[in-house]
Amino acid sequence: MDAKDLLPLLEQLDDHVDDLEEALEPVLNSTVTEASKKLPVMDKAKFHVLVTYALESLIFSYLRLHGVNAKEHPVFRELTRVKQYFEKIKTLETEPEQRTMTLDKQAAGRFIKHGLAGNEKFDLERKEQQAKEKARAQLKASLLAKKAGATAEASSKKPASDSESNSESESDGEEAVSEKPKSKPGKEKKPEKGVKRETAKGRKNKRNKEGRDDEKKDRRKKKQEKRKARKAQ
């Protein structure tokens, strides 16, 4: 490239440097802290990041002009770190625009309820709705109570039938004990020598005893038949 071609470029660079000095005059005449004191929080963050990035960029350009591989220099890592702050600031600025509107149903319901308070039609409809819900809840509770009672009754039937059969067996045993012939007190007969002959009284007692045994058997047979009939039901 000829020197004649470089002169316009150098003059353009000189003009840009003059413009930059005028723009940076407030910052150069005071410290960074004083210049950013009156700024809002977001603008203050932008200001500090931009100043840091400008200084790191000048160092990077200086190294490149002197033939140093600036990408292997620590300043390149610092430039990458500062760029991450730019991304964070950009995210914070764009976040409110990306938020979606959410509806608080409970708060909306309260507003509507208070807004419609005093409206007779609305109050009447609300009372009817509450009455329906209450009646529905009572019906559900009664159905649950009936169901619980039915299951309890079904479970209590089985032990009742078992106790009934046990009581019947106990009564049968008591009847059998009570029906045993009681020996009448009397004078003891002296044993006679030789073979005893059976008297008419002894034969009569024997017949009575046999009759009682037959009656017991009949009663037991009838009771057994009754039990079988109950079990079959």
C-alpha positions in Angstrom: 0.0 0.0 0.0 1.4 3.4 -0.9 1.9 6.2 1.5 -0.6 8.3 -0.4 -3.3 5.8 0.4 -2.5 5.8 4.1 -2.8 9.5 4.6 -6.6 9.7 4.3 -6.9 6.8 6.7 -4.6 8.4 9.3 -6.6 11.7 9.1 -9.8 9.8 9.6 -8.3 8.0 12.7 -7.2 11.4 14.1 -10.7 12.8 13.7 -12.2 9.7 15.5 -9.8 10.1 18.4 -10.8 13.7 18.8 -14.4 12.8 18.9 -13.7 10.0 21.4 -11.8 12.5 23.7 -14.7 14.9 23.7 -17.1 12.0 24.5 -14.9 10.7 27.3 -14.1 14.1 28.8 -16.5 13.8 31.7 -15.1 10.4 32.6 -11.5 11.3 32.2 -11.8 14.4 34.3 -13.2 12.4 37.3 -12.9 8.9 38.8 -15.1 6.0 37.6 -16.8 5.9 41.0 -17.8 9.6 41.0 -18.9 9.4 37.4 -21.3 6.5 38.1 -22.5 7.6 41.5 -25.7 9.3 40.2 -26.6 6.6 37.7 -29.3 3.9 38.2 -28.2 0.4 39.1 -28.6 -1.1 35.6 -26.8 1.9 34.0 -24.0 1.8 36.6 -23.4 -1.9 35.8 -23.3 -1.1 32.1 -20.8 1.7 32.7 -18.4 -0.4 34.7 -18.5 -3.3 32.2 -18.0 -1.0 29.3 -15.0 0.8 30.9 -13.4 -2.6 31.7 -14.0 -3.9 28.2 -12.5 -0.8 26.6 -9.3 -1.1 28.7 -9.0 -4.8 27.9 -9.6 -4.2 24.2 -6.8 -1.5 24.1 -4.4 -3.9 25.7 -5.4 -6.7 23.3 -4.9 -4.3 20.3 -1.5 -3.1 21.7 -0.3 -6.7 22.0 -1.4 -7.5 18.4 0.4 -4.5 17.1 3.7 -5.6 18.7 3.4 -9.1 17.2 2.4 -10.9 20.4 -0.1 -13.8 20.2 -2.8 -12.1 22.3 -5.1 -15.2 22.3 -2.6 -17.0 24.6 -2.2 -13.9 26.8 -4.3 -13.6 30.1 -6.0 -10.5 28.7 -7.9 -12.7 26.3 -9.4 -14.7 29.2 -10.4 -11.4 30.8 -12.1 -10.2 27.6 -14.1 -13.5 27.5 -15.1 -13.0 31.2 -16.3 -9.4 30.6 -18.3 -10.6 27.6 -20.2 -12.9 29.9 -21.3 -9.8 31.9 -22.7 -8.3 28.8 -24.8 -11.4 28.3 -26.1 -11.2 31.9 -27.0 -7.6 31.5 -28.8 -8.3 28.3 -30.8 -11.2 30.0 -31.9 -8.9 32.8 -33.1 -6.2 30.3 -35.1 -8.6 28.2 -36.6 -10.7 31.0 -39.6 -8.5 31.8 -40.6 -8.6 28.1 -40.6 -12.4 28.1 -42.7 -12.9 31.2 -46.1 -14.3 30.6 -49.2 -13.0 32.3 -50.4 -15.2 35.1 -53.9 -15.1 36.5 -54.4 -15.5 40.3 -57.7 -17.3 40.4 -58.3 -16.8 44.2 -57.7 -13.1 44.0 -59.9 -12.8 40.9 -62.7 -14.7 42.7 -62.4 -12.4 45.7 -62.7 -9.3 43.5 -65.7 -10.7 41.7 -67.4 -11.7 45.0 -66.9 -8.2 46.5 -68.0 -6.5 43.2 -71.2 -8.5 43.1 -72.0 -8.1 46.8 -75.5 -6.6 47.2 -76.7 -8.1 44.0 -79.9 -10.0 45.0 -79.8 -12.4 42.0 -76.2 -13.3 42.6 -76.8 -13.8 46.4 -79.8 -16.0 45.6 -77.9 -18.1 43.2 -75.0 -18.4 45.6 -77.3 -19.6 48.4 -78.9 -22.2 46.1 -75.5 -23.5 45.1 -74.4 -23.7 48.8 -77.7 -25.5 49.7 -77.1 -28.0 46.8 -73.6 -28.7 47.9 -74.7 -29.2 51.5 -77.5 -31.6 50.5 -75.0 -33.5 48.3 -72.6 -33.9 51.2 -75.3 -35.1 53.6 -76.5 -37.7 51.1 -73.0 -38.9 50.6 -72.5 -39.2 54.4 -75.8 -41.1 54.9 -74.9 -43.6 52.1 -71.5 -44.2 53.7 -73.2 -44.7 57.1 -75.7 -47.2 55.7 -72.9 -49.1 54.0 -70.9 -49.3 57.2 -73.9 -50.5 59.1 -74.6 -53.2 56.6 -71.1 -54.6 56.8 -71.1 -54.5 60.6 -74.4 -56.4 60.6 -73.1 -59.0 58.2 -70.0 -59.6 60.3 -72.1 -59.9 63.5 -74.4 -62.6 62.1 -71.7 -65.2 62.0 -70.6 -65.1 65.7 -74.3 -64.9 66.7 -75.1 -68.2 64.9 -72.0 -69.8 66.4 -73.1 -68.8 69.9 -76.6 -70.0 69.3 -75.4 -73.5 68.3 -73.1 -73.5 71.4 -76.0 -72.6 73.7 -78.1 -75.4 72.2 -75.4 -77.9 72.8 -75.1 -76.7 76.3 -78.9 -77.0 76.9 -78.8 -80.5 75.5 -76.1 -81.4 77.9 -78.0 -79.9 80.8 -81.2 -81.8 79.9 -79.3 -85.0 79.6 -77.8 -84.4 83.1 -81.2 -83.4 84.6 -83.0 -86.4 83.1 -80.7 -88.9 84.7 -82.7 -91.1 87.2 -82.1 -90.1 90.7 -81.6 -92.8 93.2 -84.2 -92.7 95.9 -83.0 -93.0 99.4 -84.1 -96.1 101.1 -83.0 -98.9 103.2 -80.3 -100.9 101.7 -81.3 -104.5 100.9 -79.1 -107.1 102.2 -77.7 -109.4 99.6 -79.4 -112.8 99.5 -77.5 -115.9 99.1 -77.6 -117.6 95.7 -79.1 -116.2 92.4 -81.4 -113.1 92.8 -84.8 -113.4 91.3 -86.1 -110.4 89.4 -89.2 -109.0 91.2 -92.2 -107.3 89.5 -91.1 -103.9 90.8 -87.6 -104.3 89.3 -89.1 -105.2 85.9 -91.4 -102.1 86.1 -88.4 -99.8 86.9 -86.5 -101.3 84.0 -89.4 -100.7 81.6 -89.7 -97.0 82.8 -85.9 -96.5 82.3 -86.1 -97.9 78.8 -89.0 -95.6 78.0 -87.1 -92.5 79.3 -84.1 -93.5 77.2 -86.4 -93.8 74.1 -87.8 -90.3 74.9 -84.3 -88.8 75.2 -83.3 -90.3 71.8 -86.4 -88.9 70.2 -85.8 -85.4 71.6 -82.2 -85.4 70.5 -83.2 -86.6 67.1 -85.7 -83.8 66.7 -83.1 -81.2 67.9 -80.6 -82.5 65.4 -83.1 -82.1 62.6 -83.9 -78.6 63.7 -80.2 -77.7 63.6 -79.8 -79.1 60.2 -82.8 -77.1 59.0 -81.3 -73.8 60.4 -78.0 -74.5 58.8 -79.6 -75.2 55.5 -81.4 -71.7 55.7 
